[in-house]
């Protein structure tokens, strides 16, 4: 995922992070900075350190200055993104509830819920307005629960 920040001193700062592998890239004013380690880059002979990640919020520490390059998720973004995981955790592990609406729980349900959390946060970061973020959260919830429903039906052999 990519984050762009316009800084008055350094100009345009572009931060790229692969959410799945954690590989980070940093460029300032179109110049890619060479990495020293996974979180440290060289800028004008000094270290530029990145703290955090794209999903959790990232800050750039350069010349004793802290620059926010990816904002932390708001409380409602975290709440909306965790809903599919919690739903599958509660509903999928209760036999009487699964008799009403079967969804897969356990390890498979946890994996599906975890993927729902990550995709929900990723797409909420891209959304600009509160309404779009809520719609993304609801869409991720519905997609995750439907995927758990289909997997449950496949396991039960009724699909």
Buried (B, 14 or more C-beta within 10 A) or exposed (E): BEBEBEBEEBEEBBBBBEBEEEEBBBBBEEEEBEBEEEBBBEBEEEBBBBEBBBBEBBBBBBEEEEBEBBEBBEEEBBEBBBBBBEBBBEBBBEEEBBEEEBBBBEEBBBBBBBBBBBBBBBBBBEBEEEEEBBBBBEEBBEBBBEBBBEBBBEEEEEE
